């Protein structure tokens, strides 16, 4: 079923609840997942981390790779994630973080998700219309994602300002010897990064983060 995210409110969704087992089928065809810079160290134990460029907007994004072929996800089997770390986007689902008036963070919910219904385990609002502890934690996570997103944009801006993102082609060889090239990804130019002076804007931050990620 197609996803349908709608803004959450206490009037329309006063009886809505989320089941203990979230339906993650949306992610079964996602071979790449958005990742925030603060997630890099934790995510590096579970995913290759690279950058991609949006063909329409030209915006660079940091992403986690879940599979080498589009429309597949090797880390999600029978509805269960097979990895140590789940990106915030997955942790938040069936909710999604969005903005209103450019700065206010709001929470949307996928009303078509099978784990979203009345009389499930985790209510969103109590009988008085107040947020439950469950919903409050999701809102905190959404706010955290919003702040992480701003830092990620700054991180990528620093990389671009210093010409540190290099295009790469990833060649994958299957068990039968078939080779597949994956284009459209970018990685940090390690050699160039180490040659640059740390006093340049943002570079000390980039270097320290990159070193910690490499050790993860």
Secondary structure, DSSP 8 states (H G I E B T S, - for coil): ----EEE--TTTTTTEEE-SS---GGGGG-SEEE--GGGHHHHTTTSEEEEEE-TTT--EEEEEE--SSTT--TTEETTEE-SS---HHHHHTTEEEEEETTTEEEEEEETTSTTEEET-SEESB-TTS-B-HHHHHHHHHHHHHHHHHHHHHHHHHHHHHTT-EEEEEEEEE-TTS-EEEEEEEEEE-HHHHHHS-TTSTTHHHHHHHHHHHHH-
